[in-house]
Amino acid sequence: MLGGNSSLGRNITTQTSRTAGYLFDMSASARDTNEFFDQLTNQVLALRVLAHQRLRPLNSEQLNRRPGYDKWSAAQCLEHLNIVGGYYLPSLKARLRLAQASGSTAGAQVRSGWLGRYFTATSQRSNGLGDNLLRRPKQFAPTGTRLTGTVVEAFNRQLDELLRLLLLARQVDAGAVRVPNPLYPWLRLRLTDVLEALVTHIQRYVKLAEQVAVATANK
């Protein structure tokens, strides 16, 4: 189900090259700083509530039910997000500390680039550039098929950490901060784009986890 890193790297390069042909003239877009971070913060808070209300009450057996042998369980969806967060959140925190140490301050607007916008948009569909970077690497695959209920608590802790990072990010020039991809350091996206794509990816897999839990409720 998950490809190797070398083939994924070639796939990413191909998709980026194809996209650049018609997006190269799209310069960085600007959005109101407070509105941008308020939106992301509200989205993460909504995810926190959803996880608490819909996923936390499930026991281990319910969390590990799979709709098919080749499909992820709700627990595996959350485990995937926990692994992705384990790679990305420390990197985001380190970049924010560097920005603060350099005296970076927030402006009235934040910027995002064309590649970052494409990254965010394609993180919502299978085999898009964003999906390939956030799901397909074998390092991001769930570690097992029988996971405990602590996977939900770990996920909630990561959402809390993400909320703290969003609070720090609104205090610096987030559009000027570049974040290297944890697996492909040559790919450096704006902090704004990484945060937006990460929240979008989390929304997608929390929704999937919820759908799986509902679909397997009577199994």
N, C-alpha and C positions, 0 to 999 in steps of 0.2 A: 504493500500500500504506500510505503514511503520510499522515495528515491534517494540515491546517494548524493553527497554534496557536490561532486564534480559535475554531474549531469544537471543538478539544480542550478549551479552557477552558470552553466551554458544557457540554460533556459531563461534565467533572469537577464543575462546579457542580450539574448535575442529579443525578449519582450521589450526591454528598455530601448533597444535600437529601433524597433518598429514604432514604438510610441513617440520617440523623439522626432520622427519625421514630421508629425503634424502638431506637436506640442512645443517645439523648440522656441517658438516666438511668444509663448505665454510666460511673461515675466512674473516674478513673485507677486502674489496677491496680498493685499493688506486687509486686516479685519480689526475691529475694536478690541483692545486687549481684554477689558473687563467682560465684554460679551462672550468672547472666545473661551475664556477660562470659566466663566459662570456656566456656560453650556456643558463643557466637559465635566465640571464638578457635579452638576445636577444629574448628568447621565450616570456617573459613578455612584452617586448617592442612591439613585433609583435601582441600580444593580445590587447595591448593598441590601436594600429593602427586599428586593425580589429573592435574593439568595436566602435571606433570613426567613421569609414567609413560605417559600415554595420548596427549597432544597434542604435547609437545615433540619426540618422535621423528619426527613426520610432516614430510615435505618440503613445499615450497610447492605443488607440484602436488596432493598429497593434501589439503592444507588447503583448497584452493580448489575442490574438487569439490562440485557442488551436486546434491542429490537431485531437483531440478526447477527450471525456469526462474524460478519465483516463490518459490523457497525459498532460505534462506541457507545458505552453506557453513559449515564449522567455523571457518574464518578470519573470516568475517563475523560469526559469533556472538561471537567474542572481540573483534573490532574494535568491535562495538556496546558490549560491556562496558568496553572501554578508553575509549571516548568518554564513556559515562555516568560512569565513574570520574573522567575529566578534569574534568567539571562538579562532581561531588559532593565528591570528596576534598579539594580546596583549601578549599571552603566549610566542611567539617567541621573541618579543621585550624584555620581562622581562628576558628571559634566556640569551639573548645577552648582556644585561646590566650587569648581574651577571658575565658573562665570561670576559667582559672588566674590571670590577672592580677587578677580581682576577688576572689580568695581562696576560690573555690568548692572545697568538699571533699566527698568521697564519703560517703554514709551507708550504713547497713546494707542498705537496699533501694533499688531504682530504680523509677521510675514510668513507665508508658506510658499513653497516652490512647486513647479508643475509636476516634477517627479514625485514629490510628497503627496500631492493631491491624487495623482494616479495610484500611488501606493495605497492610500486610504480607500479609494473607490474600489480597487480590485481586491482588497482584503475581505470584501463582502461576498465574493463569489469564488467558486472552486476553480483552481488552476490559473487564477489571476496572479499578477506579480505579488501583490500583498499577501494573498493566500499562500503562495509558494514560500515566501519568506517567513511567515508566521506559523505555518502548519506542517509543510512537507519535510523539513529537515528531520532526520531520524532522532536528533537530540531533543526534539520537541514532542516526540511520541509518548503516550502514557506508558508508565513503567510496568503495568500489570493489568490483569482483568479482575482481581479481587482486592479492591481498595477499601479502606476503612472510612468511617464517617468523619475522621479528622481532615479529609480532603476538603470538606466544606469550610471548616474552621481555618485551614491554611489559606483558602481562597479569600475568605473575609479579611484575614490579616493583610493579604496583598492589596486588597481594595483600600484598606486603611492607609497603607504605605503610599499607594498611588494618589490618594487624596492629599497626603502631606506633600508629595512632590509637586502636585498641581498648585498648591499654595506657594511653594518656593518658586516655581516657574513663572508665576505672574509677577514676581518681584525683579526679574532680570529681563534682558532683551532676548526673549526665547527664540525669536526668529533668527537670531545671529548665532545661536549655539548649535553646533553640529554634533550629531550623535552617530558614532560608528556602529554598524550592525554587529551584534555579538559574534556571529558566525562568518560574516564577510566584511572585515574592517575597511575594505576599500569602498564600501557603500556607506556614505555619510549623509544622512538626511537632517533637515532642520528639526530641532527639538519640538516645535509646534506640530510638524508632520508626524513624528514618531508618536507623540502623545495621542493625537487624533486617531491614527491608525490602530494604536494599541487599544484604545477605548472601543473603537468600532469592532475590532476582533473579539474583545471580551463580550460585547453585546451579542455578537453572532453565536458564540459557543455557550453562553448562558441560556440563550433562547433555545438552542439545540438541546441542552441538558434538560431544560424544562419540558420540551416536547417529548424527549425520550422517556422521562419520568411518567408523563401522562399516558404515553402509548403503551408502556409496559406495566401499568398499574395493576392490571388483572392477570398478569402472568404468574 
